Amino acid sequence: MTVFRGLIKRINLLWRFVNTENQETIIGGITELQSKGWRILCLVADGKNLSLGEKLDIPIQLCHFHQLAIIKRYLTLNPKLLASQQLKQIAELLPKTTEEKFALLLDAWYFRWSDFLKEKTIVSGSKDWFYTHKRTRSAYRSLRANVPYLFTYQRLKKLGVNCPNTNNSLEGTFAHLKDKVRLHRGLKLNRKLKLINQILAGKTSQNFH
C-alpha cells in the first residue's frame, strides 16, 4: 500500500492499494496530486527513492530515522570497533548539526580511518579477498553518498519552506492503521479495504465487526 501524506498539515492526501510500491506508483501519485492543485514543496523519502527528486524536480529530504536505521543495521547498536563507535556517534548528530559541520566530521573521520577501511582479508587457499571491515565501509559510504539529501530541510527553511526531516508522521499513520486492522482481522477483504479507506480519510468507524 502507498500513502501520500501531507507531513506539515498531517493529513492523508491520497492512497493506493498496490502489491509492490515502486517509483512509477509514487510518480503517478505525485502527478495526480499536482493535477488536483496541490503544490509539492518537498518530498521526505527513505533511501530507496532519492532519485525521485531529480525526476520530479522537487527537493527531496532523506528521512533521518531511515538513515540512522541503515547505520544501526551496519554497525549494530553497540559496535565494538572504535572506528565504528565514532562513526555511529557522528551519525547520531544528524538532527543537531548542519550540513557543513557534518561533512567536516565525516572528512575528519575518514582521514583518520582510511587505511583501516582499506584492510583486506585473503580467503584461505585462494587469491580471493574481501574488505575486512566492509560493514563499517558500507556505513560510511551510505552517509557520504546521502549528505546532499540529509539537510534539504535546512536549506528549504532558509527559503521559508517548512520541510520535516523525518517521515515519522507517516510511520505513525501506518502503525495506527495496522493496530485498527488487527482488531478486525476477521473481516472479509472488501470490508477490510473499506475500513482502511475510512481510517485513512480520518473517519472513525464503529460498525466493523
C-alpha positions, 0 to 999 in steps of 0.5 A, a space after each residue: 500500500 502507498 500513502 501520500 501524506 501531507 507531513 506539515 498539515 498531517 493529513 492523508 492526501 491520497 492512497 493506493 492499494 498496490 502489491 509492490 510500491 515502486 517509483 512509477 506508483 509514487 510518480 503517478 501519485 505525485 502527478 495526480 496530486 499536482 493535477 488536483 492543485 496541490 503544490 509539492 514543496 518537498 518530498 521526505 523519502 527513505 533511501 530507496 527513492 532519492 532519485 525521485 527528486 531529480 525526476 520530479 524536480 522537487 527537493 527531496 529530504 532523506 528521512 533521518 530515522 531511515 538513515 540512522 536505521 541503515 547505520 544501526 543495521 551496519 554497525 549494530 547498536 553497540 559496535 565494538 570497533 572504535 572506528 565504528 563507535 565514532 562513526 555511529 556517534 557522528 551519525 547520531 548528530 544528524 538532527 543537531 548539526 548542519 550540513 557543513 559541520 557534518 561533512 567536516 566530521 565525516 572528512 575528519 573521520 575518514 582521514 583518520 580511518 582510511 587505511 583501516 577501511 582499506 584492510 583486506 582479508 585473503 580467503 584461505 587457499 585462494 587469491 580471493 579477498 574481501 574488505 575486512 571491515 566492509 560493514 563499517 565501509 558500507 556505513 560510511 559510504 551510505 552517509 557520504 553518498 546521502 549528505 546532499 539529501 540529509 539537510 534539504 530541510 535546512 536549506 528549504 527553511 532558509 527559503 521559508 519552506 517548512 520541510 520535516 526531516 523525518 517521515 515519522 508522521 507517516 510511520 505513525 499513520 501506518 502503525 495506527 492503521 495496522 493496530 485498527 486492522 488487527 482488531 478486525 482481522 476477521 473481516 472479509 477483504 472488501 470490508 477490510 479495504 473499506 475500513 482502511 479507506 475510512 481510517 485513512 480519510 480520518 473517519 472513525 468507524 464503529 460498525 466493523 465487526 
